[in-house]
Amino acid sequence: MKDTDIKKHLLVPEHSKLNKTEIKELLDKYDITVNELPKIPASDAAIQGLNASPGDVIKIIRNSPTAGKSIYYRVVING
């Protein structure tokens, strides 16, 4: 079986880990807590290599034919 970097696949959107300042700005902007964000398991193949730990927030940028780019946020959980 060939080793493949899943992050380079056409259908996998860009994932990046937010720093503490970016997380605070995000939560303040939407007046939410980190627990109110959708979840992503630490074992998700798309975030391997980001050194993401439970509690970290991941920014996902998806290309959309209608919206251009759509941005989503997920909090990392055990799993």
PDB file with SEQRES, HELIX, SHEET and CRYST1 records, atoms N, CA, C and O in Angstrom:
SEQRES   1 A   79  MET LYS ASP THR ASP ILE LYS LYS HIS LEU LEU VAL PRO          
SEQRES   2 A   79  GLU HIS SER LYS LEU ASN LYS THR GLU ILE LYS GLU LEU          
SEQRES   3 A   79  LEU ASP LYS TYR ASP ILE THR VAL ASN GLU LEU PRO LYS          
SEQRES   4 A   79  ILE PRO ALA SER ASP ALA ALA ILE GLN GLY LEU ASN ALA          
SEQRES   5 A   79  SER PRO GLY ASP VAL ILE LYS ILE ILE ARG ASN SER PRO          
SEQRES   6 A   79  THR ALA GLY LYS SER ILE TYR TYR ARG VAL VAL ILE ASN          
SEQRES   7 A   79  GLY                                                          
HELIX    1 AA1 ILE A    6  LYS A    8  5                                   3    
HELIX    2 AA2 LYS A   20  TYR A   30  1                                  11    
HELIX    3 AA3 VAL A   34  GLU A   36  5                                   3    
HELIX    4 AA4 ALA A   45  ILE A   47  5                                   3    
SHEET    1 AA1 4 GLU A  14  LYS A  17  0                                        
SHEET    2 AA1 4 VAL A  57  SER A  64 -1                                        
SHEET    3 AA1 4 GLY A  68  ILE A  77 -1                                        
SHEET    4 AA1 4 LYS A  39  PRO A  41  1                                        
CRYST1    1.000    1.000    1.000  90.00  90.00  90.00 P 1           1          
ATOM      1  N   MET A   1       0.844  -1.183   0.000  1.00  0.00           N  
ATOM      2  CA  MET A   1       0.000   0.000   0.000  1.00  0.00           C  
ATOM      3  C   MET A   1       0.885   1.239   0.000  1.00  0.00           C  
ATOM      4  O   MET A   1       1.891   1.293   0.707  1.00  0.00           O  
ATOM      5  N   LYS A   2       0.516   2.206  -0.773  1.00  0.00           N  
ATOM      6  CA  LYS A   2       1.285   3.431  -0.929  1.00  0.00           C  
ATOM      7  C   LYS A   2       0.948   4.418   0.193  1.00  0.00           C  
ATOM      8  O   LYS A   2      -0.221   4.580   0.543  1.00  0.00           O  
ATOM      9  N   ASP A   3       1.977   5.084   0.765  1.00  0.00           N  
ATOM     10  CA  ASP A   3       1.765   6.127   1.763  1.00  0.00           C  
ATOM     11  C   ASP A   3       1.261   7.381   1.071  1.00  0.00           C  
ATOM     12  O   ASP A   3       1.904   7.883   0.150  1.00  0.00           O  
ATOM     13  N   THR A   4       0.122   7.890   1.505  1.00  0.00           N  
ATOM     14  CA  THR A   4      -0.466   9.063   0.876  1.00  0.00           C  
ATOM     15  C   THR A   4      -0.757  10.116   1.940  1.00  0.00           C  
ATOM     16  O   THR A   4      -1.257   9.793   3.018  1.00  0.00           O  
ATOM     17  N   ASP A   5      -0.444  11.368   1.639  1.00  0.00           N  
ATOM     18  CA  ASP A   5      -0.768  12.467   2.536  1.00  0.00           C  
ATOM     19  C   ASP A   5      -2.190  12.905   2.236  1.00  0.00           C  
ATOM     20  O   ASP A   5      -2.448  13.526   1.205  1.00  0.00           O  
ATOM     21  N   ILE A   6      -3.107  12.585   3.125  1.00  0.00           N  
ATOM     22  CA  ILE A   6      -4.526  12.863   2.902  1.00  0.00           C  
ATOM     23  C   ILE A   6      -4.792  14.354   2.742  1.00  0.00           C  
ATOM     24  O   ILE A   6      -5.732  14.741   2.049  1.00  0.00           O  
ATOM     25  N   LYS A   7      -3.967  15.204   3.381  1.00  0.00           N  
ATOM     26  CA  LYS A   7      -4.183  16.653   3.303  1.00  0.00           C  
ATOM     27  C   LYS A   7      -3.979  17.204   1.897  1.00  0.00           C  
ATOM     28  O   LYS A   7      -4.421  18.314   1.599  1.00  0.00           O  
ATOM     29  N   LYS A   8      -3.318  16.445   1.035  1.00  0.00           N  
ATOM     30  CA  LYS A   8      -3.088  16.881  -0.336  1.00  0.00           C  
ATOM     31  C   LYS A   8      -4.199  16.441  -1.287  1.00  0.00           C  
ATOM     32  O   LYS A   8      -4.185  16.791  -2.467  1.00  0.00           O  
ATOM     33  N   HIS A   9      -5.160  15.675  -0.772  1.00  0.00           N  
ATOM     34  CA  HIS A   9      -6.252  15.192  -1.607  1.00  0.00           C  
ATOM     35  C   HIS A   9      -7.169  16.344  -2.005  1.00  0.00           C  
ATOM     36  O   HIS A   9      -7.430  17.242  -1.204  1.00  0.00           O  
ATOM     37  N   LEU A  10      -7.645  16.315  -3.218  1.00  0.00           N  
ATOM     38  CA  LEU A  10      -8.501  17.351  -3.784  1.00  0.00           C  
ATOM     39  C   LEU A  10      -9.735  17.647  -2.930  1.00  0.00           C  
ATOM     40  O   LEU A  10     -10.158  18.799  -2.836  1.00  0.00           O  
ATOM     41  N   LEU A  11     -10.306  16.632  -2.314  1.00  0.00           N  
ATOM     42  CA  LEU A  11     -11.556  16.805  -1.582  1.00  0.00           C  
ATOM     43  C   LEU A  11     -11.375  17.150  -0.103  1.00  0.00           C  
ATOM     44  O   LEU A  11     -12.363  17.355   0.601  1.00  0.00           O  
ATOM     45  N   VAL A  12     -10.135  17.217   0.378  1.00  0.00           N  
ATOM     46  CA  VAL A  12      -9.884  17.551   1.785  1.00  0.00           C  
ATOM     47  C   VAL A  12      -9.627  19.049   1.897  1.00  0.00           C  
ATOM     48  O   VAL A  12      -8.655  19.555   1.337  1.00  0.00           O  
ATOM     49  N   PRO A  13     -10.500  19.769   2.625  1.00  0.00           N  
ATOM     50  CA  PRO A  13     -10.313  21.211   2.751  1.00  0.00           C  
ATOM     51  C   PRO A  13      -9.108  21.547   3.632  1.00  0.00           C  
ATOM     52  O   PRO A  13      -8.578  20.690   4.340  1.00  0.00           O  
ATOM     53  N   GLU A  14      -8.692  22.805   3.571  1.00  0.00           N  
ATOM     54  CA  GLU A  14      -7.558  23.278   4.365  1.00  0.00           C  
ATOM     55  C   GLU A  14      -7.942  23.304   5.844  1.00  0.00           C  
ATOM     56  O   GLU A  14      -9.003  23.811   6.207  1.00  0.00           O  
ATOM     57  N   HIS A  15      -7.076  22.756   6.690  1.00  0.00           N  
ATOM     58  CA  HIS A  15      -7.272  22.747   8.139  1.00  0.00           C  
ATOM     59  C   HIS A  15      -6.089  23.471   8.780  1.00  0.00           C  
ATOM     60  O   HIS A  15      -4.945  23.270   8.372  1.00  0.00           O  
ATOM     61  N   SER A  16      -6.357  24.310   9.777  1.00  0.00           N  
ATOM     62  CA  SER A  16      -5.282  24.955  10.526  1.00  0.00           C  
ATOM     63  C   SER A  16      -5.716  25.108  11.980  1.00  0.00           C  
ATOM     64  O   SER A  16      -6.906  25.192  12.283  1.00  0.00           O  
ATOM     65  N   LYS A  17      -4.732  25.142  12.867  1.00  0.00           N  
ATOM     66  CA  LYS A  17      -5.009  25.264  14.296  1.00  0.00           C  
ATOM     67  C   LYS A  17      -4.912  26.732  14.700  1.00  0.00           C  
ATOM     68  O   LYS A  17      -3.948  27.415  14.355  1.00  0.00           O  
ATOM     69  N   LEU A  18      -5.919  27.214  15.435  1.00  0.00           N  
ATOM     70  CA  LEU A  18      -5.915  28.586  15.905  1.00  0.00           C  
ATOM     71  C   LEU A  18      -5.048  28.728  17.155  1.00  0.00           C  
ATOM     72  O   LEU A  18      -4.939  27.799  17.955  1.00  0.00           O  
ATOM     73  N   ASN A  19      -4.430  29.909  17.313  1.00  0.00           N  
ATOM     74  CA  ASN A  19      -3.688  30.163  18.546  1.00  0.00           C  
ATOM     75  C   ASN A  19      -4.659  30.712  19.596  1.00  0.00           C  
ATOM     76  O   ASN A  19      -5.828  30.949  19.291  1.00  0.00           O  
ATOM     77  N   LYS A  20      -4.189  30.914  20.815  1.00  0.00           N  
ATOM     78  CA  LYS A  20      -5.072  31.336  21.917  1.00  0.00           C  
ATOM     79  C   LYS A  20      -5.753  32.673  21.644  1.00  0.00           C  
ATOM     80  O   LYS A  20      -6.924  32.848  21.984  1.00  0.00           O  
ATOM     81  N   THR A  21      -5.042  33.614  21.039  1.00  0.00           N  
ATOM     82  CA  THR A  21      -5.627  34.921  20.717  1.00  0.00           C  
ATOM     83  C   THR A  21      -6.742  34.772  19.692  1.00  0.00           C  
ATOM     84  O   THR A  21      -7.805  35.378  19.832  1.00  0.00           O  
ATOM     85  N   GLU A  22      -6.501  33.965  18.663  1.00  0.00           N  
ATOM     86  CA  GLU A  22      -7.517  33.744  17.626  1.00  0.00           C  
ATOM     87  C   GLU A  22      -8.754  33.054  18.197  1.00  0.00           C  
ATOM     88  O   GLU A  22      -9.880  33.367  17.809  1.00  0.00           O  
ATOM     89  N   ILE A  23      -8.541  32.114  19.121  1.00  0.00           N  
ATOM     90  CA  ILE A  23      -9.674  31.426  19.754  1.00  0.00           C  
ATOM     91  C   ILE A  23     -10.509  32.424  20.551  1.00  0.00           C  
ATOM     92  O   ILE A  23     -11.736  32.431  20.450  1.00  0.00           O  
ATOM     93  N   LYS A  24      -9.846  33.269  21.343  1.00  0.00           N  
ATOM     94  CA  LYS A  24     -10.567  34.264  22.143  1.00  0.00           C  
ATOM     95  C   LYS A  24     -11.364  35.210  21.240  1.00  0.00           C  
ATOM     96  O   LYS A  24     -12.518  35.516  21.537  1.00  0.00           O  
ATOM     97  N   GLU A  25     -10.762  35.674  20.143  1.00  0.00           N  
ATOM     98  CA  GLU A  25     -11.458  36.567  19.212  1.00  0.00           C  
ATOM     99  C   GLU A  25     -12.681  35.886  18.598  1.00  0.00           C  
ATOM    100  O   GLU A  25     -13.739  36.501  18.466  1.00  0.00           O  
ATOM    101  N   LEU A  26     -12.533  34.617  18.226  1.00  0.00           N  
ATOM    102  CA  LEU A  26     -13.641  33.855  17.643  1.00  0.00           C  
ATOM    103  C   LEU A  26     -14.792  33.723  18.640  1.00  0.00           C  
ATOM    104  O   LEU A  26     -15.947  33.987  18.305  1.00  0.00           O  
ATOM    105  N   LEU A  27     -14.468  33.314  19.859  1.00  0.00           N  
ATOM    106  CA  LEU A  27     -15.501  33.112  20.877  1.00  0.00           C  
ATOM    107  C   LEU A  27     -16.183  34.428  21.244  1.00  0.00           C  
ATOM    108  O   LEU A  27     -17.397  34.464  21.446  1.00  0.00           O  
ATOM    109  N   ASP A  28     -15.403  35.511  21.331  1.00  0.00           N  
ATOM    110  CA  ASP A  28     -15.986  36.827  21.634  1.00  0.00           C  
ATOM    111  C   ASP A  28     -16.882  37.303  20.494  1.00  0.00           C  
ATOM    112  O   ASP A  28     -17.962  37.844  20.732  1.00  0.00           O  
ATOM    113  N   LYS A  29     -16.436  37.104  19.265  1.00  0.00           N  
ATOM    114  CA  LYS A  29     -17.197  37.555  18.092  1.00  0.00           C  
ATOM    115  C   LYS A  29     -18.588  36.936  18.060  1.00  0.00           C  
ATOM    116  O   LYS A  29     -19.573  37.619  17.780  1.00  0.00           O  
ATOM    117  N   TYR A  30     -18.663  35.635  18.349  1.00  0.00           N  
ATOM    118  CA  TYR A  30     -19.944  34.933  18.277  1.00  0.00           C  
ATOM    119  C   TYR A  30     -20.624  34.769  19.640  1.00  0.00           C  
ATOM    120  O   TYR A  30     -21.697  34.173  19.739  1.00  0.00           O  
ATOM    121  N   ASP A  31     -19.986  35.304  20.693  1.00  0.00           N  
ATOM    122  CA  ASP A  31     -20.521  35.220  22.050  1.00  0.00           C  
ATOM    123  C   ASP A  31     -20.890  33.782  22.414  1.00  0.00           C  
ATOM    124  O   ASP A  31     -22.014  33.487  22.821  1.00  0.00           O  
ATOM    125  N   ILE A  32     -19.900  32.897  22.252  1.00  0.00           N  
ATOM    126  CA  ILE A  32     -20.086  31.467  22.544  1.00  0.00           C  
ATOM    127  C   ILE A  32     -18.921  30.970  23.401  1.00  0.00           C  
ATOM    128  O   ILE A  32     -17.935  31.679  23.606  1.00  0.00           O  
ATOM    129  N   THR A  33     -19.053  29.754  23.889  1.00  0.00           N  
ATOM    130  CA  THR A  33     -17.947  29.095  24.578  1.00  0.00           C  
ATOM    131  C   THR A  33     -17.381  28.025  23.646  1.00  0.00           C  
ATOM    132  O   THR A  33     -18.021  27.636  22.669  1.00  0.00           O  
ATOM    133  N   VAL A  34     -16.194  27.565  23.956  1.00  0.00           N  
ATOM    134  CA  VAL A  34     -15.555  26.552  23.119  1.00  0.00           C  
ATOM    135  C   VAL A  34     -16.396  25.279  23.077  1.00  0.00           C  
ATOM    136  O   VAL A  34     -16.375  24.558  22.080  1.00  0.00           O  
ATOM    137  N   ASN A  35     -17.138  24.997  24.151  1.00  0.00           N  
ATOM    138  CA  ASN A  35     -17.973  23.787  24.200  1.00  0.00           C  
ATOM    139  C   ASN A  35     -19.170  23.853  23.258  1.00  0.00           C  
ATOM    140  O   ASN A  35     -19.799  22.829  22.990  1.00  0.00           O  
ATOM    141  N   GLU A  36     -19.490  25.031  22.757  1.00  0.00           N  
ATOM    142  CA  GLU A  36     -20.612  25.188  21.836  1.00  0.00           C  
ATOM    143  C   GLU A  36     -20.209  24.980  20.379  1.00  0.00           C  
ATOM    144  O   GLU A  36     -21.068  24.954  19.497  1.00  0.00           O  
ATOM    145  N   LEU A  37     -18.920  24.832  20.122  1.00  0.00           N  
ATOM    146  CA  LEU A  37     -18.451  24.579  18.755  1.00  0.00           C  
ATOM    147  C   LEU A  37     -18.698  23.120  18.376  1.00  0.00           C  
ATOM    148  O   LEU A  37     -18.709  22.251  19.248  1.00  0.00           O  
ATOM    149  N   PRO A  38     -18.894  22.845  17.098  1.00  0.00           N  
ATOM    150  CA  PRO A  38     -18.958  21.448  16.656  1.00  0.00           C  
ATOM    151  C   PRO A  38     -17.637  20.750  16.973  1.00  0.00           C  
ATOM    152  O   PRO A  38     -16.611  21.409  17.136  1.00  0.00           O  
ATOM    153  N   LYS A  39     -17.658  19.455  17.059  1.00  0.00           N  
ATOM    154  CA  LYS A  39     -16.496  18.675  17.483  1.00  0.00           C  
ATOM    155  C   LYS A  39     -15.777  18.021  16.304  1.00  0.00           C  
ATOM    156  O   LYS A  39     -16.365  17.757  15.256  1.00  0.00           O  
ATOM    157  N   ILE A  40     -14.471  17.768  16.516  1.00  0.00           N  
ATOM    158  CA  ILE A  40     -13.675  16.976  15.576  1.00  0.00           C  
ATOM    159  C   ILE A  40     -12.772  16.088  16.430  1.00  0.00           C  
ATOM    160  O   ILE A  40     -12.091  16.593  17.323  1.00  0.00           O  
ATOM    161  N   PRO A  41     -12.750  14.792  16.180  1.00  0.00           N  
ATOM    162  CA  PRO A  41     -11.905  13.921  16.995  1.00  0.00           C  
ATOM    163  C   PRO A  41     -10.418  14.131  16.700  1.00  0.00           C  
ATOM    164  O   PRO A  41     -10.030  14.397  15.562  1.00  0.00           O  
ATOM    165  N   ALA A  42      -9.609  14.008  17.728  1.00  0.00           N  
ATOM    166  CA  ALA A  42      -8.156  14.165  17.584  1.00  0.00           C  
ATOM    167  C   ALA A  42      -7.586  13.148  16.600  1.00  0.00           C  
ATOM    168  O   ALA A  42      -6.509  13.359  16.042  1.00  0.00           O  
ATOM    169  N   SER A  43      -8.299  12.055  16.388  1.00  0.00           N  
ATOM    170  CA  SER A  43      -7.829  11.004  15.479  1.00  0.00           C  
ATOM    171  C   SER A  43      -8.190  11.283  14.016  1.00  0.00           C  
ATOM    172  O   SER A  43      -7.812  10.510  13.136  1.00  0.00           O  
ATOM    173  N   ASP A  44      -8.913  12.372  13.741  1.00  0.00           N  
ATOM    174  CA  ASP A  44      -9.309  12.687  12.364  1.00  0.00           C  
ATOM    175  C   ASP A  44      -8.064  12.840  11.496  1.00  0.00           C  
ATOM    176  O   ASP A  44      -7.146  13.583  11.844  1.00  0.00           O  
ATOM    177  N   ALA A  45      -8.036  12.145  10.380  1.00  0.00           N  
ATOM    178  CA  ALA A  45      -6.864  12.138   9.499  1.00  0.00           C  
ATOM    179  C   ALA A  45      -6.503  13.525   8.979  1.00  0.00           C  
ATOM    180  O   ALA A  45      -5.330  13.802   8.725  1.00  0.00           O  
ATOM    181  N   ALA A  46      -7.488  14.395   8.818  1.00  0.00           N  
ATOM    182  CA  ALA A  46      -7.233  15.719   8.254  1.00  0.00           C  
ATOM    183  C   ALA A  46      -6.449  16.632   9.195  1.00  0.00           C  
ATOM    184  O   ALA A  46      -5.851  17.605   8.738  1.00  0.00           O  
ATOM    185  N   ILE A  47      -6.438  16.344  10.496  1.00  0.00           N  
ATOM    186  CA  ILE A  47      -5.707  17.212  11.424  1.00  0.00           C  
ATOM    187  C   ILE A  47      -4.418  16.585  11.940  1.00  0.00           C  
ATOM    188  O   ILE A  47      -3.751  17.152  12.805  1.00  0.00           O  
ATOM    189  N   GLN A  48      -4.073  15.432  11.418  1.00  0.00           N  
ATOM    190  CA  GLN A  48      -2.801  14.832  11.793  1.00  0.00           C  
ATOM    191  C   GLN A  48      -1.687  15.741  11.285  1.00  0.00           C  
ATOM    192  O   GLN A  48      -1.763  16.242  10.164  1.00  0.00           O  
ATOM    193  N   GLY A  49      -0.682  15.952  12.074  1.00  0.00           N  
ATOM    194  CA  GLY A  49       0.406  16.844  11.691  1.00  0.00           C  
ATOM    195  C   GLY A  49       0.211  18.260  12.210  1.00  0.00           C  
ATOM    196  O   GLY A  49       1.128  19.075  12.113  1.00  0.00           O  
ATOM    197  N   LEU A  50      -0.968  18.576  12.762  1.00  0.00           N  
ATOM    198  CA  LEU A  50      -1.197  19.901  13.340  1.00  0.00           C  
ATOM    199  C   LEU A  50      -0.865  19.928  14.830  1.00  0.00           C  
ATOM    200  O   LEU A  50      -0.949  20.977  15.470  1.00  0.00           O  
ATOM    201  N   ASN A  51      -0.489  18.775  15.380  1.00  0.00           N  
ATOM    202  CA  ASN A  51      -0.231  18.652  16.830  1.00  0.00           C  
ATOM    203  C   ASN A  51      -1.415  19.156  17.634  1.00  0.00           C  
ATOM    204  O   ASN A  51      -1.248  19.860  18.631  1.00  0.00           O  
ATOM    205  N   ALA A  52      -2.606  18.795  17.199  1.00  0.00           N  
ATOM    206  CA  ALA A  52      -3.835  19.237  17.859  1.00  0.00           C  
ATOM    207  C   ALA A  52      -4.139  18.354  19.061  1.00  0.00           C  
ATOM    208  O   ALA A  52      -4.031  17.129  19.000  1.00  0.00           O  
ATOM    209  N   SER A  53      -4.520  19.002  20.146  1.00  0.00           N  
ATOM    210  CA  SER A  53      -4.886  18.321  21.383  1.00  0.00           C  
ATOM    211  C   SER A  53      -6.326  18.673  21.725  1.00  0.00           C  
ATOM    212  O   SER A  53      -6.850  19.679  21.247  1.00  0.00           O  
ATOM    213  N   PRO A  54      -6.973  17.846  22.557  1.00  0.00           N  
ATOM    214  CA  PRO A  54      -8.333  18.184  22.978  1.00  0.00           C  
ATOM    215  C   PRO A  54      -8.390  19.609  23.536  1.00  0.00           C  
ATOM    216  O   PRO A  54      -7.554  20.009  24.346  1.00  0.00           O  
ATOM    217  N   GLY A  55      -9.393  20.362  23.084  1.00  0.00           N  
ATOM    218  CA  GLY A  55      -9.548  21.751  23.491  1.00  0.00           C  
ATOM    219  C   GLY A  55      -9.047  22.742  22.459  1.00  0.00           C  
ATOM    220  O   GLY A  55      -9.436  23.910  22.486  1.00  0.00           O  
ATOM    221  N   ASP A  56      -8.182  22.295  21.538  1.00  0.00           N  
ATOM    222  CA  ASP A  56      -7.711  23.168  20.466  1.00  0.00           C  
ATOM    223  C   ASP A  56      -8.853  23.420  19.486  1.00  0.00           C  
ATOM    224  O   ASP A  56      -9.776  22.614  19.374  1.00  0.00           O  
ATOM    225  N   VAL A  57      -8.782  24.546  18.779  1.00  0.00           N  
ATOM    226  CA  VAL A  57      -9.808  24.886  17.799  1.00  0.00           C  
ATOM    227  C   VAL A  57      -9.173  24.839  16.409  1.00  0.00           C  
ATOM    228  O   VAL A  57      -8.102  25.397  16.171  1.00  0.00           O  
ATOM    229  N   ILE A  58      -9.867  24.156  15.508  1.00  0.00           N  
ATOM    230  CA  ILE A  58      -9.414  23.980  14.130  1.00  0.00           C  
ATOM    231  C   ILE A  58     -10.276  24.836  13.209  1.00  0.00           C  
ATOM    232  O   ILE A  58     -11.503  24.835  13.308  1.00  0.00           O  
ATOM    233  N   LYS A  59      -9.617  25.562  12.317  1.00  0.00           N  
ATOM    234  CA  LYS A  59     -10.298  26.356  11.299  1.00  0.00           C  
ATOM    235  C   LYS A  59     -10.263  25.563   9.998  1.00  0.00           C  
ATOM    236  O   LYS A  59      -9.202  25.107   9.573  1.00  0.00           O  
ATOM    237  N   ILE A  60     -11.410  25.401   9.375  1.00  0.00           N  
ATOM    238  CA  ILE A  60     -11.520  24.645   8.137  1.00  0.00           C  
ATOM    239  C   ILE A  60     -12.023  25.588   7.049  1.00  0.00           C  
ATOM    240  O   ILE A  60     -13.073  26.214   7.191  1.00  0.00           O  
ATOM    241  N   ILE A  61     -11.261  25.681   5.965  1.00  0.00           N  
ATOM    242  CA  ILE A  61     -11.655  26.537   4.845  1.00  0.00           C  
ATOM    243  C   ILE A  61     -12.020  25.643   3.677  1.00  0.00           C  
ATOM    244  O   ILE A  61     -11.179  24.923   3.139  1.00  0.00           O  
ATOM    245  N   ARG A  62     -13.291  25.701   3.291  1.00  0.00           N  
ATOM    246  CA  ARG A  62     -13.781  24.895   2.174  1.00  0.00           C  
ATOM    247  C   ARG A  62     -14.062  25.799   0.987  1.00  0.00           C  
ATOM    248  O   ARG A  62     -14.645  26.873   1.137  1.00  0.00           O  
ATOM    249  N   ASN A  63     -13.644  25.359  -0.195  1.00  0.00           N  
ATOM    250  CA  ASN A  63     -13.986  26.068  -1.420  1.00  0.00           C  
ATOM    251  C   ASN A  63     -15.408  25.691  -1.807  1.00  0.00           C  
ATOM    252  O   ASN A  63     -15.794  24.523  -1.756  1.00  0.00           O  
ATOM    253  N   SER A  64     -16.183  26.705  -2.197  1.00  0.00           N  
ATOM    254  CA  SER A  64     -17.577  26.483  -2.558  1.00  0.00           C  
ATOM    255  C   SER A  64     -17.848  27.131  -3.910  1.00  0.00           C  
ATOM    256  O   SER A  64     -17.468  28.282  -4.126  1.00  0.00           O  
ATOM    257  N   PRO A  65     -18.498  26.412  -4.823  1.00  0.00           N  
ATOM    258  CA  PRO A  65     -18.795  26.998  -6.126  1.00  0.00           C  
ATOM    259  C   PRO A  65     -19.766  28.178  -6.034  1.00  0.00           C  
ATOM    260  O   PRO A  65     -19.779  29.033  -6.919  1.00  0.00           O  
ATOM    261  N   THR A  66     -20.575  28.234  -4.977  1.00  0.00           N  
ATOM    262  CA  THR A  66     -21.551  29.316  -4.852  1.00  0.00           C  
ATOM    263  C   THR A  66     -21.109  30.415  -3.888  1.00  0.00           C  
ATOM    264  O   THR A  66     -21.403  31.590  -4.112  1.00  0.00           O  
ATOM    265  N   ALA A  67     -20.407  30.044  -2.822  1.00  0.00           N  
ATOM    266  CA  ALA A  67     -20.034  31.019  -1.792  1.00  0.00           C  
ATOM    267  C   ALA A  67     -18.574  31.451  -1.876  1.00  0.00           C  
ATOM    268  O   ALA A  67     -18.147  32.316  -1.112  1.00  0.00           O  
ATOM    269  N   GLY A  68     -17.812  30.875  -2.775  1.00  0.00           N  
ATOM    270  CA  GLY A  68     -16.380  31.171  -2.829  1.00  0.00           C  
ATOM    271  C   GLY A  68     -15.652  30.326  -1.805  1.00  0.00           C  
ATOM    272  O   GLY A  68     -15.258  29.194  -2.087  1.00  0.00           O  
ATOM    273  N   LYS A  69     -15.475  30.877  -0.614  1.00  0.00           N  
ATOM    274  CA  LYS A  69     -14.865  30.120   0.476  1.00  0.00           C  
ATOM    275  C   LYS A  69     -15.794  30.156   1.678  1.00  0.00           C  
ATOM    276  O   LYS A  69     -16.377  31.191   2.000  1.00  0.00           O  
ATOM    277  N   SER A  70     -15.922  29.018   2.332  1.00  0.00           N  
ATOM    278  CA  SER A  70     -16.709  28.911   3.555  1.00  0.00           C  
ATOM    279  C   SER A  70     -15.773  28.520   4.681  1.00  0.00           C  
ATOM    280  O   SER A  70     -14.931  27.637   4.517  1.00  0.00           O  
ATOM    281  N   ILE A  71     -15.916  29.174   5.823  1.00  0.00           N  
ATOM    282  CA  ILE A  71     -15.046  28.897   6.964  1.00  0.00           C  
ATOM    283  C   ILE A  71     -15.866  28.247   8.063  1.00  0.00           C  
ATOM    284  O   ILE A  71     -16.960  28.698   8.400  1.00  0.00           O  
ATOM    285  N   TYR A  72     -15.309  27.174   8.617  1.00  0.00           N  
ATOM    286  CA  TYR A  72     -15.936  26.413   9.695  1.00  0.00           C  
ATOM    287  C   TYR A  72     -14.930  26.273  10.821  1.00  0.00           C  
ATOM    288  O   TYR A  72     -13.722  26.329  10.593  1.00  0.00           O  
ATOM    289  N   TYR A  73     -15.424  26.091  12.028  1.00  0.00           N  
ATOM    290  CA  TYR A  73     -14.569  25.896  13.194  1.00  0.00           C  
ATOM    291  C   TYR A  73     -15.008  24.650  13.927  1.00  0.00           C  
ATOM    292  O   TYR A  73     -16.202  24.367  14.025  1.00  0.00           O  
ATOM    293  N   ARG A  74     -14.044  23.902  14.443  1.00  0.00           N  
ATOM    294  CA  ARG A  74     -14.308  22.689  15.219  1.00  0.00           C  
ATOM    295  C   ARG A  74     -13.381  22.665  16.421  1.00  0.00           C  
ATOM    296  O   ARG A  74     -12.231  23.096  16.339  1.00  0.00           O  
ATOM    297  N   VAL A  75     -13.887  22.161  17.532  1.00  0.00           N  
ATOM    298  CA  VAL A  75     -13.048  21.971  18.728  1.00  0.00           C  
ATOM    299  C   VAL A  75     -12.607  20.511  18.749  1.00  0.00           C  
ATOM    300  O   VAL A  75     -13.407  19.610  18.495  1.00  0.00           O  
ATOM    301  N   VAL A  76     -11.341  20.284  19.050  1.00  0.00           N  
ATOM    302  CA  VAL A  76     -10.776  18.937  19.084  1.00  0.00           C  
ATOM    303  C   VAL A  76     -11.205  18.232  20.373  1.00  0.00           C  
ATOM    304  O   VAL A  76     -11.126  18.798  21.464  1.00  0.00           O  
ATOM    305  N   ILE A  77     -11.659  16.988  20.222  1.00  0.00           N  
ATOM    306  CA  ILE A  77     -12.032  16.147  21.352  1.00  0.00           C  
ATOM    307  C   ILE A  77     -11.236  14.859  21.304  1.00  0.00           C  
ATOM    308  O   ILE A  77     -10.650  14.530  20.273  1.00  0.00           O  
ATOM    309  N   ASN A  78     -11.208  14.124  22.408  1.00  0.00           N  
ATOM    310  CA  ASN A  78     -10.565  12.806  22.407  1.00  0.00           C  
ATOM    311  C   ASN A  78     -11.300  11.902  21.438  1.00  0.00           C  
ATOM    312  O   ASN A  78     -12.523  11.951  21.312  1.00  0.00           O  
ATOM    313  N   GLY A  79     -10.535  11.090  20.771  1.00  0.00           N  
ATOM    314  CA  GLY A  79     -11.214  10.153  19.867  1.00  0.00           C  
ATOM    315  C   GLY A  79     -10.399   9.841  18.655  1.00  0.00           C  
ATOM    316  O   GLY A  79     -10.834   9.069  17.801  1.00  0.00           O  
TER     317      GLY A  79                                                      
END                                                                             
